[in-house]
């Protein structure tokens, strides 16, 4: 370091180490004055040099993405809007608060092994399959007995892993590592993609807002121009367009409105839109929060009660994704451990800590019993028949949380078959929770996969769901989570300061280069001894959280048979809502009013969702989404009605809006030590930025 400083001070061309140091200081937010001082000392290059490097690296990254697009290999274009609020310290008529609405984009190479590429990129064959979903029946989106059996085995494996991994003192069990390995090997699979490092190439930010029909048309044309493709070349092959539900919906609406345009390029016939999995995880987390947050006064097993017990201080009216996901996961683990205690006949935390299973089979049998008695719809219905709303709510939560964990693991191991199985259940659950847009998106994917895709294009779309940055098994992440990581780097980590926050600066110096800068920052920090994680301290705190929840459940004697407990439905003012009492047939009295009784707030969102689908919504979905060769794409709007039984006076009472924020590092960043394919922090994190 000293030699580098002295040589750089004498000859500014010898700047290998000072260049890396300058990039590191700039990335980590060092002020311009401090950077200038360090440059004068010879420790790093000047700020102007760093800016030139940023511009050169950005151009090289864009050129690298362009070369992939022009190579003829299969690729997916993933994009999402990025919004920046520019707050002015002193507002004037010519200097006021403003917003930058832009779109970030990345190009992802699709592994072509085992894919019939000519079939996958055939635009005419794709167009000929439009409208085949009219043959679909309601049973095509319902889970089958095979799906139920697959989920049973998967959830038993998850419960087994939770017991082995999180039981206090389990790290001292003999043969624990072999048992954990056996659990992972026994996890049911369905068409997993072999582990291979994914080639991702940031394409930079575009000055277009893809959050509207007009914006997405403008964006696609800008992407084509940056790729230096002619309209005929761009529209001559099927192009995979990845984003969230809004992206897919806007593209479909734009394609519908342009069905009579003059060229295939203008008719958007080339695009094959596919909604990505990270946003499904966001919606599923909100669905669980809406369904199971409840009120601590009425239900001690609600998530609101566990949130208070654990001292999670985040505002439930402004939650972030990692905090909500952490609360769900930790509550699930605590319930499973407490049920394990009751089955083993224990009543104290210390007894569970002293327990050691004699074999792997003992743990697996425990998991099977937990699944059969405390995690199935049949068990919840039995609890309802015993007038025990606490137990029924507990069982519904365990089932829904296990399904989310199965989805997360399916993404981590890049298994599209498992993802599609979960979507069948979420197609019902989203409907029951009032999240109709994503319920329809689940149905869209299920029906298009079955009726309107060739085998080659189906494989391409499935592979576009996943990104593996390290080439390791179990280290896959959702493709849109990768893009959200890039958005975070653009918006918060590598953002310019002061007047530098302009769309021109971001496009030229602050977007395409962020992945390269992240690698530089991480390498320099590790070289100087900045460790990535403080795992041991978090694990100790996690065990204390488990003890608090388990002791509270034991105090309330839950999971020990059924008792009469009633959880009333409440209105938006927090008052108990009532429903008219059913009366038997007989002589009616004109003056006598119907008696009122409270209504239970504990419902099965999957059963409710199935009822909604069968009451005309499935036929409406087919009618409003099926292509007709005679008239083109249908025109119409969906008419949805919300179920107030799940309202609890929080922001989750509005299920049509995503209330979970995901703009902090703990929400989206994943390192190579974690197997969380949908982000949301590590297994011991609480979801706050202090976890990093």
N, C-alpha and C positions, 0 to 999 in steps of 0.2 A: 504493500500500500504506500509506504513512504517513498520507495523508488518510483512508483507510478506517479505520485504527486510531483516529485522533483522533475521527472522527465517531461511531464505535461506542462509544468510551469515554464520550462525552457523551450519546449517544442510542442505547439498545440496540435500537431498532426499525430502525435503518439497518444491517442485518446481512447484506447480500448477499454481499460478499466474505468477511467473517468466518464466515458460515455454510458456504461452500464450504471454507474453511480448516479449520474445526472438523470437518467430515465427513472431510476428507483426513487430518487427524491421527488421528482415531478409527479410520479404516480401516487406516491404516498401523501401528496398535498403540501409539500414544502413551499413556503411563500417565495415570491420572486426575489425579495431582498435577501433572504437566507440563501437561496440558490446562487445569487450573484456573489455573496461572500464566500461560499464554498468553492465557487469557480475561481475566484481570485486566489484562494489558497492552493488551487491545483487539485482539489479533491474531485471535482466533477466538471463537466462541460457547462457552457452557458445555457441560459434559458432559450435563446434564439436557436442554438444548435439542436436542442431537444425538440423544438417546434419543427425544425426542418426534418429531423428524423421521423417525427410523427407523420408528417405529410408523405414522406417517401415510403414508409412502411404501409400507410393506408393505400397508396397507389399500388404497391406490390400485392397487397391482400386482395384488392378488387381485381387485379389482373390475374391472380391465381384462381379466383372464383370464375372469372370469365373463361379461362382456359379449360376448366372442367366442363362448363356449359357447352363449349364449342368442340369438345373432344369426341362427342358422339356417345359417351357413356350415359347410363341412366342416372338421373339425379332428381331430387325433390327440392322445391323452393318453399322454404318456411319463412313466414313473415308475420309481424304483429305490430300494432301501433305503439308508439312511444310518445308520451305527453310530458312536456316540461313547462312548469309554471315559472315565469320570470317576474319576480317581485322587485319593484323599483324602490330604492330608499327614499327618494324625493320625487313625487309624481308631478309632472307638468303635462301640458296639452300634448307635447311631442315626446313624452317619456312616461308612459303609464304601464301598469301591470299588463302582461300579455301571456299568451299560451303558444307554445310550439307544438303543433300536431304533425308528427312525422311517422314514418314506418321503417322499422329495422328489418333487415333481410339477411338470410344465410342460405348457402347452397350446400346440400348434403348428398354425397355420392351414395347411390343404392347398390348394394352388393348384388351382382347379376348371377351368382352361382345358382344353378337350378331353376332359373327363370327363363321362360320363352319370351325373349325381348321383342321379336317382331310382332308377336301376339299382343304384348303389353302396350306397345306404342302405336298400334293400329287405330287411328281415329275413326275410320268408317265402321270397323267392327264395334267400337265403343258406342257409336251413335245408334247402331242397329239394335243394341240391347236396351235402349231406353224404353221405359213403359212396361217392362216385363213384370214389375212388382204388382200390377193389377191382378195377377194370379195369386197373390199372397193371401194367406188366411191369418186370423188372429193367433193361431197356434204357432206361427212361424216366429213370433217374438216372445213366446212363452218358454220358460225353462222346461226342459224335458227330464225324464227320470234319469237319463245318463248325466245330465247337468247336475241334478241333485246329488247323485252318487259321487261325482267328481268333487263337488263342493264339500260333501261330508268328509271325504278323505283329506282334502286340502286343509279344512278347518281343524280336523283332529291333529294333523301334522303341525299346524300353527300353535295349537294349545300345548302339544307336547314340547315344542321348542320354547314356548314361554315358561313352562315349568322348569325345564332344564337350565334355561339361561338366567331367569330372574328370581328363582327361589333363594332366599337368604342362605348363604353358606354353600351354594351349589358349586362355586368355583373350586371347592375342596373335594368334591365327589370324585371317586376313582372312576376313570373311564369316561368322564364327562365329554371330553373332546370327541371321542369316538361315537358317543351317543348323539351329539349334535350333528356330526357328519352323517350319521345314519338317518337322522330326521330329514336333512336336506336331500339325501339320495332317495328317500322314500316319498318325497313330495310329488304328487301326480303332475305329469307334463302333458302338453298338447301342442305339438309343432313348435318347439323352441328354436330360436335362431342361434346358430353356433357363434361363440364369442369371437369377435374380430374388431380391431380398432376401426372406428368409423372416421371417414375423411370428411371433415367439416370445414367449410371455407366462408368466413364472413363476407358479405357483399356490400356492407355499408348501409347507411341511412338514406332514405329517399324523402324528398320534400313533397309528400303526398299523404293524405289521411285515409287509410284503408277501412275506416269505420263507417263508410257509406258506399252506396252503389257507385256513385260518380267517382269517389276516391279510389275504389279498388280497380276500376277500369283504367284510371290514370296511372295507378301504380304498376299494373301489369305492362302497360306500354313503356313506362320508364325502365322497368326491369329488362324488357326486350332491347331497348336502346342501349342501356349500359352493357348488355351482353353482345352488342354489335350484330344482332341477328335481323335479317329481313323478315317482314310479316309472314311471308310464305314459309320460311324456314321455321319460325317460331310456332306457327299454327299447323305445321305438317306432321307433328308428333303429339302424342298425349303428354301433357305436362302436369306433374303432380304438384298441387298447390295445397300447402299445409298451413293451418291456423286454428283459431278457436271456433266456437259455434257461430259467432257474429261474422267472422270472415267467410265461413262456408255459406251462411244465409245470404250475405250480401252478394256473393258471387252467383248464387242460384237466382236471386232476384234480378241481377244485372243480365244474366244469360236469358232469363225469361223475357225481359223487356226488349232484348235485342234479337229475338228469334227470327225476325224478318229482315235482318240487315243483309248487306250485299256480299260480304266475304266471310269465310270461316273464321278469320282473325277477329272481325268485328262481332260475329255471332258468339264468340267465346266457346266454340265447340271443342277446342283442344284441352280445356281445363278439366282436371279430375280432382275436385276438392275433397279434402278429408280432414275432419276435426281431430285435434291432437289430444293426447292422454293427460297431460298435466292439468288442463282445464277441466277435464272430467273429474280428476282428483279434487280440484278446488270445489266443484259443485257437489261432489259426494260428501266432502267435509262439511259444507254448509247444510246439506240435507240431514246429516247426523246431528248437527248442532240445532237445527230447527226442530227435529223430531224428538230429541232427547235432552235438550238443555233444561226445560221444565222450570220449576220453582222449588227452591230449597225448603220452603215452608211446608209444601204439600208432599214432597217426595224426597226423602234423604238419599235415594239412589240416583237422583238426577245429576246431570253434569254441572248444573249451577251449584248444587250442594258440594260436590267434590272440588269444584273450583275454589269455593270458600275455604274448605278444609286444607287445601294445599297452599293457600295464600297466594294464588295466582292473581296478581293485581291488575292485569290488563282489563280494559273496558270492554264489557260484552257487547256494547253498542258500536264499538270500533275495533273489532278483533283483527289480528293478523293471522295468516294461514298457519304458520308454524306453531303459534300458541294454541290455536284450536285443535290442531292435529295432535300436539303433545298431550293436551288434556284428555282427548279421546283415547289415545294409546295407553297412557298411564292408568286411566280409570279402568280400561279393559284388563290390563295385566293384574291390577289389584283385585278385581272381581274374580279372575281365574285363580289367583293364589288363595283367596279366601274360600272359594268353593273347594279347592284342594284340601284346605285345612278341615272343613266340615266333613268331607268324605273320609279323611284319615282319623277323624275323631279328636282333632286338636281344637283348643280354644284360645291359645296364646301364640303370639308372634315368636316367642323363644322356642316353643315346641316345634314350630315349622322350621326354624333355623337349625334345630338339632336333628331334623329328620334326614335320612339318607335312603334313597330307594335301593332295593336289592338288585334290580336289573332294569334294563331298558323297557322290558315288557310291562313292568309295574307302572311306569310312567305313561306308557301308551294306553294301558287299560284305564288309568285315571282320566286321561284326555277323552277317551271314548265315552266314559260315563258323564263327564262334564258336558260334552256335546249333546248327548241324548237328553239330559235332564235340564240343561240350562242354556241351550243355544239354538233350539229349533222352534219353528213356528208352532208345532204341535205342543211343545212344552209351554209356550206362552199362552196358547188357547186353554190349556189345562189350568194354568194359574188364573186366567180370567174367569174360568168356570168356578174357581174357588173364591171368587171375589177379592183376589189379592192383586191390586193394581201395582203395588211396589214390585212384586216378583215378575209380573208380566212385562212391566217396563224394563226391568233389569234384563230379562231374557231377550227382548227385542233389541236392546242396545248391544248385548254381546254378539248377537247374530249379525247386526248391521256393521259393527266394528270389525268383526272377523272377515266379513266380505271385503271391507276396505283394505285390510291387511293382505288378503289374497290378491286383490288388484295391484297393490303396491309391489308385492313379490313377483307377480306376473310381469310387470314392467321391468323390474330389476333383472329378471332372467330372460327378457325379450321373448315372451311366449304369447303370441297373438291369439292362440286358441283359448287360453285361460282368460285373456282380456275380453274376448267375445262372449264367453260364458257369463262373466260378471255383468256384462252389459245387458243381458236378458233380465237379470234381477233388478238392475238399476233402471231399466226401462219402465218397470212397474213402480219402483220406489220413488223415482223422480216425479212420476205422475201423482202418487199419493201425497208427496210433500209439497205439491204445487209448483215444482220446477219444470213446467211443461216444455220449455224450449229444449232442454237437454233430454227429457224423456223422448221427444220426437227425434232428437239427434241420435239417440240409441237405436230407435226403430229405423231411422234412415240408414245407419250403418249395417244393421242386421239384414234388412231387406235388400239393400244394394249388394251386399256380399253374397247373398244367396241367389239373386235373380238377375243382376245386371252387370256383373263383372266376369271377365275371363279369368282363367286360372293364373295366367301370367300377370295381369294387372292387379289381381287380388294379392299376390305375393309382393308385388312392388309397393302397394299401399301399406301392407302390414309392415314391411321393412322400413318404410318412411316414418313409422311411429317411434323408432328407437334410435338412440345414439350411444355409442360406447367410446368414451374418450381415452380409456386406458387399455382396451382390448382384453379385459379380464371378465371371466364368467361371474355373473351376479352383479356387475358394475354398470349395467345399462341404465340410461335415464330417458325420459320422454323427450322427443325432439323439440317440442315447444318449451320445455323446461330449459333446454340448452339455449334457446333464443332469449328466454327471460333472463338467463344469466348474462347474456350479452347486453340486454337492455339495462340491467342493474349496473354493469360496468360503465355504460354510456351515461346513465342518468346520475349516478351517485359516486362512483369510484374515480372515473377518469374525466369527470366533467370539468370544463373550463371555469375560470373565475371571472367575475365582473362582467364587463362588456364582451368578453369572449364567448359567452353563451349565445351563439347565433346558429341558425340552421346551416349556414354556409360553413362555419367552423366545424360543426359536428360532422357534416358530410365529407369534408376534406381532410380532417385531422383527428376526429374524435369518435369514430364508430368502427370502421373496418379493422383498425389496428388494435382494438381493445383486447382481443384474445392473446395476441403476441405480447402485449404489455403485461397482461395478467401472468403469463408464464415467466417473464423477466422478473416481475415483482416477487413472485413466489420463490423462484430460484435464488435470488439475492437474499431474501429474508431467511430461507432455510440455511444458506451458506453461512450467515452470521449468527445462526443458532436460535432463530425465532421458530419455536415448535408450532405445529398445526393445531394440536388439541390438548386439552387438560382433562383427559378421560377419567382418571381415577377420582378426582374431586367430584365430578358430576355423578359418577356411579354411587358414591357414598350418599350424596344428597338424594339420589333417586331411591335408594333403599329406605331412607327415612320417610320419603313420601309414601312409599308402599306401606310402611308400618302404620302411618297415621290413618290411611284409608281403611286398612284391614281392621284395625282396632275399633274404628267407628262402626264398621259393618258388624263386627262381632258384638259390640255394645247394643246395637239395635236388633240383634238376633236374626239377621237376614240369612238367606240360603240355608235355613234350618226349618224346612216345612213351610206351610202356607197359613197365613192369618188374614183376617179381613182388613184390607186397607183400600181406601178410596181416594183417587186423585181427581179432583173436579176440574172441568174445563173452565178457563177464565177468559174474560173479554180483554180488550186492549187497555181498559182502565184498571185491570188487576182484580176486578170483582168476579165472583163465581157466576158463570153463565148457567142458565137453566133451560131445559127443554120441556115441552108439554108431556105430561104423563099419558101413556096410551090407556084408553078406556075400552071396556068390553061393549059389545053390541047390546042395545036395549033401548028403553024409552028415553028419548033425549029431553033434556030440560033446557029451555031457552034462557033461563036466568042463571043457571049454574055454570060457573067458569071451570075450565079445565085446570086440574091441579098441576103444579110445576115441580119438577125434580131436577137436581143437578145432573149434568152429563159428564161421563168419564172422558178425560183427556188422553187416555192411553189407547192408541189405535195402531194397527199394523199397516204401515204405509204401502206395503206390497199388495195386500188385499185391497186396500182402498184404490191403489193405482190400477189394479186389474179391473175393478168395477168401473172406473172412469173410462178405461180403454174400451170395455165392452158396451158401454152406453153410447155408441155412435162415434166415438173419437177415433177408433181405428179406421172405420170407413171414411171418415172425414180426412184422415191423414192420407190414405191412398188416393182419394179424389183430388186433393189439393197438391199432391207431389208427383203424380204419375204423368209421364209424357204421353200425349196422344198424337200419333202421326198426322191426323187430320187437322187438328187445331193448334198443335204445339203444346207448350207448357201451360198448365192451368193458372188461372188468376183467381185469387180469393184470400181471405184472412181466416185465421183460426180464432175460435171463440172459446176462451178458457174461463173457468170459474174456480175460485180459491176455496179451500176447506178451512174454516176458522178453528177447527178443533185443536190444531197444533200451535195456535197463537199463544205467546207468553209475555207480551209487552216489550219485546226486544226488536232489534232491527231485522231479525230472522222472520218476523211476521210478513215481510215483503219478500217472497221467494224468487220473484222475477229479476231481482237485482243481486249481483254478487257483492256481498258485504265484506268478504275476507280480503284484506290487503296482502300483497306479496311483493313489497318493494324494499325489503331489507335483506341483507346477506343470509341471515338464518332461514329465510323463507325459501330461497332458491339455490344457494350454493351447496354443492355436494363434493366431498373430497374422495380420494381413492380408498379410504378406509371404511366407507359407508356403503350400504346396499339399499339406499332409499332412492328408488327410481323416480319418485314424484316429489322429491325435495321435502321441505318442512323440518329440517334439522335432524340431528342424530337421535339415537334411541334413548339417551338420558337427558336431552335438552328440554328446556321448559318453553322454548319458542320466543325468548327475548334476545335482543342483540347482545346482551351481556354473556350469552352462552358462547360467543365466538372468541 
